[in-house]
Amino acid sequence: MKKLLTLFTILILTGGIALAQTGTIPDPMSIGVGARALGLGRAYVGMAEDSDALFMNPAGIARAGNPKLSSMYSSLMGDVTYTVVGGVYPYGERSAVGAGIINAHTADINLTNTDGSLAGDGSWGDTVMFLSGGTYLNNIPAFRNIDRDILIGGSFKYFSVGGSGSNDVADLSDASGTGYSADLGLLYPATDYLTLGVNYQNVLASKLTRANGVNENIPANLKLGAKVALIGSQDQAYTTHSMRRLFLNADYDMNALDPKDASHLGLEFWPVGNLALRAGVDGDNLTGGLGVRLAGFEFNYAYHPFDGINDNATSFFSITYLGESLKRELRVHIDQPTDKTIIYEDHVQISGRVEVIPGDGSEPPMGPLTVKVNGTTVAVTEDNTFTAQVPIESIGKKRMLIEA
């Protein structure tokens, strides 16, 4: 591996082999972000949950109800350290901001001179930093009338590449460079069980400007994704189950350099509330993984081989802070009577509706809804409305207590 890195580095410095063939820089994001997503074959654009969403689809961070933090580490082929750290913080009404960093770094590269003699050791690293924001589309005044929970988001990205070491041909520091770009994301709930996602990566990108004067493109990629909730909570999945959840994810990269690497497929099964089993297909590579949730944290493992690399068995580990789970909330809205209404009969008709604010899906599905009016149980219809006749036993000021 180190010999290959040495040869590759010298070729870039002397002739720019990568630039000559593609005109683009290697993007460390192409390895994958988050052990959960990697276990799903990198099919995550339509799911886009927790703090990993700021890398895969920034629209997803809008759902963060509390601060979240994730980190991932792996050693690729025993030589390249790959680290990801990201955090999300809720801001305002159904909105959030986030920041993250991805770094791939290799050290102790054996640099040789043109005559084969040892020139010393070198190092090389690629870094991408993110500043992200996400919100619901109907939070924007011009779109207040949209009745679907469409999520939008974006990320500003700063690229930095560089290294140290030299031989009798060139200095690695001459290939250092910087650039910037942006990602734009969207999540669209097509049905109760189908969510569609889009992440347009590296739009409005600059050139990566190197110290030696060579400019390279930062490649754009349009990623399309879908998440199908096959089994899950009531009104959130195709089939309802009290505990189990099953998700099918599919992504497609419209601008993949190699068509066989464009498709991604993943399956995630939660047999119980705190254990997930995952399997996926990333191009020609079969992937797998598992996740465990405990005390507000999620521990994820992924196995992801990389086709075409001899030492291709790579394991990824990530830890995510989820915070306290978001519980389902019921809010009662009274349509009639209005406050301080004067009643001339021996009863009063009370009507209203129950607003259901879903949690994070960790709770069992709801049964039939009811409300209590002054201690008497009243059924709620399928459209979450209710009506009740409440007797008035005596003259005077009365207070009605309605609970869901």
N, C-alpha and C positions, 0 to 999 in steps of 0.2 A: 504493500500500500504506500509506504513512504517513498519507494523508488518511483512509483507512478506519479505521486504528488510532485516529486522533484522534476521529473520530465515534463509534466503538465505545466508547472510554474515557469520553467525555462522557455517552453514553447510560447507561452503567453507573452513573456517579456521580450522575446526576440522576434516573434512574427505575429502574435495575436491570433492563435489558431481558433479560439472560440469566437472571436470577433469576425474572422474571415468566413467562418461557416454559418453563423447565425446572426451576427451583429447584435447580440443580446448578452446580458450578464446572467450568471447563475443566481437564482433566487433561493435563499435558504428556506423559504416557505414551501418550496416544492417537496421538501422532505415530509412535511405534515406537521400539524400543530394539535397538541392534546392527545393523550393516550386513548381517551374515549373515541375521538374521531378516527384515529389511526386503527383502532380495533374494528371500526365500522367501514374499513376500506376507504377512509377519508371522505365518506359520504355524510356531510354535516351541514351543508348550506341551508337545507330546509328545516333542520332541527335547531341549530344555532342557539344553544342554551348556555347559561352560566357565563363565566368570564372568558371561556374559550371562544365565545361568539365574536369578540372584538377582532379576532384574527380571521375567522372563517366567514362571518357575515355580521357586520356591525349593527344591523337592524335589531338583532336578537338581544342586545344588551338593554334595550328599553324595558324588558320584562323583569329586570332585576329589582326585587322589592327590598333588598338589603345589600350591604357591601359584600363583594365576592372577590376571591383571590385564587389564582391557580399558578402552578409551576410544574414544569416537566423537564426531565433530564434523560439523556441517553448518550452512550458512547458508540458512534457509528464505526463499524469495522475495526474497533479497538484503537483508532487514531484520532477521530474527529469528535470533539465534545459538542453536543447539541443541547442548548438550554433555552427554555421558553418561560417567561414570567409575565403575567397579566393581571390587572385588577379592574373592577367595575364599581362605581358608586352611584346610587340613585340620586337624581337631581330633579327637583320639581315634580310635577304631576305626570306619572307614567313616563319618565325620561331617565336617562342615565348617561354618565360620561365614563371613559375608561382610558387606560394607558397600558402599554405592553412593550416587550422587547424580545427579539429572537436573535440568537447568536450561534453561529457555527465556527469553531476554531480548531486549528490543528497546530501543534508545536513539534519541535525536534525533527524538522524536515532536513534530510541530508542533502545539502547543496554541493554539486560537483562542478568543476571547471570543464572547459571543452576538451582538455587532455585527459580527463578522467580522475584527476586528483581531487581530494576533498577540500571544499571551500569553507566548510563550517555548517552550522545549523541555521535554519530559518523558521519562521512561523507565518501563518496566514489566517485571517478571520473575515467573516461576513456578518454584518449586523443590520437588522431592520428595527426601527422604533416606531411605535404607533401612538397616536392621540385620536380617540374615537368618541363619538356621540350617537345616541339613538333615541327615538321618541315614537309615539303613535301619530299617524298622519292626521287624525282628527284633533290633535292638540294644536295644530296650526290653524289660525283663525279662518283662512280661506277654505279650509276643508272641514269645518265644524259639522257639516251636515252628513258627512260620510258615516254610515251606521256599522261599518265593519272595522275590526281592530287591525288595520294595516299598519305594519311597523316599517320605519325607514331609519337608515343610519349611514354614517360615513366615517372614514379614517384618513387622517393625514399620515403619510409614511416617509421616514427619512432613512435612506440607505447609506451605509458606510462600509467600505472594504479596504483592507490594508494588511501589510505585513512587514517583516524585518528579515534581514539577511541579504547576502549578495554573493555573486561569483564573478568570474572574469568577463562575463557578458553584460550583466545588468544588476541593478539593485531592486529588491522586492518592493521597497518603499516607493519606487517610481510608478508602480502599478496601483497605488492607493487612490481611492476616489470616493466621491459622494454624489448623491442625487436625491430626488424626492418624487412622490407620486401620491395618489389618493385612491381609496376604495369606496364604492357606493353600494349599499345593500338594501334589500327589501324582503319582507315576509308578508305573504298574502294568505289568510285563512279561507281557502276556497269552500270548504265544508267543515263540519264539526270534527272530521277525522283526517282531512287532507290539508296540508300546508305547503304552499309553493314558495320557493326562495330564489333570489337572484343576488349574486355578488359580482360586480364588475371591478376587477382588480387592476390597479395601476393605470387608472384613467388620468388624463392630464399630467402624464409623467414627464419629467425632465430627462435629459441625458445623464448618464453616470459619467462625470468628468474626472479623468485620472490625472495624476501628477505628471505623467509623461505626455500629456496632450491628447491621448486617445479618448474619444467619446463613444459610449456604447448605449444602446437602447435598454430601457427597463421594460420588459415585455408585459403587454396587457393580456388579460384573460377574462372572458365572460363565463362565469360559473352558474349553471342552472341546477336547482335542486328541488326535491320533494320529500316530504315526510308523511307517511301514512300510519295513523294510529289504528292498528288492527284490533287490539284488545286494550281496554283501559277504563277510565272512569265514565260515568254516565254523561252523555252529551259531549264527550271529548274523544270518543273512539267508535269504530265500526261495530264492535261487540263489547258489551259491558261485562266486567268482572270485578269482584270486590277487592282483590289484591293484585292480580297479575296484570302486567302491561307488556305489550308487544308492538314494536315500531319497525317499519320498513323504510329505509332511506335510499334515495337514488340521486346521484349528481352526474352532471356531464360538463366537461370543459370544452367550450366552443373553440378555443384557440390553442389547444394542446399541440406541441411540436410533433408528437408521435400519436397518431390516432388510437393506437392500442392502449395508450395511457389516459384516454379521455373519459372513460366511464368508471363510475364508482358505485358500489352497491353495499349496503350494510343492514344487518338485522340485530336488534337489541331486545332481549327478553328479560323482564323482571319477574321471576317466579314469586318473590316476596318483595316487600317494600324497600329493602336495603341491599339487595344483591342483583347485579346485572350480568348477563352473559351475552357476549357479542361475537359476531362473525361477519366477514366482509370479503369483497373482491375489489381490488384496486388494480385496474388494468388486467395483467396476467397473474397478479400476486394474490394468494389467499391469505387473509388476515384473521386474527382472533383477539379476544381480550375479555376482561372481566372488571367489574367495579363493585366496591363496597362502600356504603354510606353509614357513617357512625358519628354520633355526637356533633352534627353540623359539618362534618368533613366527608369528602368523597375520595377514595383511593382507587386509582385506575391503573391497570396494566394492559399493554398491547404487544402483540407479536406481529411484526410486519417485515417480511423479506423484501428485498429489492432485486428485481430481475436484472440479470446481466452482471451482477457483482458476485464474485466467488464467495467471499466471506459475507454472505447476505442475510444471515439470521440476526435480526436486531430486535431487542426488547426496549420498550419505552415505559417509563413510570411517571405518573403525575399525581399531584395532591391538589385538591380544590377545596377551598373554604366556602361552604354554601350558606352558613349562618343558620338561624332558626328557620324551620320550614314555615311556609306561608299557609295558614289555615283558611279554609273556605269561610266566607262571611256572608251573612244574610242581613239585608236592610229592608225595613218595612216602610212603605210610602202610603200615606192615607189620602185618598181622593175625597171622601166625604164621611162624616160631616167636617166642615172646616172648624177651626178653633173658635170658641165662644159662640157656637151656633145655639139659637133658642129653639127648644123642642116643645110642641104643644100636645104631643101624643104620649101614650104610655110605653113607647118603644122608640128606638132610633136605629136607622139602617147605616151600617158601617161598611165601606168598601175601600179597597186599595190593592196594592200589588207588592210582591216580594222580589227584591233585586238580589240575584245570586252572584256574588263576586268570587270566582274560582280561586283556589289556592294553587299550590305547585304540583298537585296531582298525587300527593302522598297519602291522602285520606281515602277511605272507601267511598264508593258511589253513594249518593243520597237516595233515600227512599222517598215515598210521597211526602210532599211538603204540607205542613199545617201551621196555623198560627193560633195563639191563645188570646181571646178577647175577654178581659176580666176573669181569667181562669177557665173559660169555656173553650174547648178545642174546635177550630173551624178549618174545614178542608180548603186547600189551595188548588185551583184548577191547573191544567197543563200549561196554560199561558201565564202562570204565576200570579193570577188575580184571585181575590176572595171577596165574598159578601156575607154579611151576618146581620141578623135582627137581634138587637140587644134590648131586653126589657128595662124600663126605668121604674124603680120601685117606689120612689117618693119624690116630692117636689124639692128643688134646690140645685145647687151647683154640683155637677157630677164630673168625675174624671175617668176616662177610659184607658185601660192599660192593655196594649197590644204587643205581644211578643212572638218572635219567630224562632 
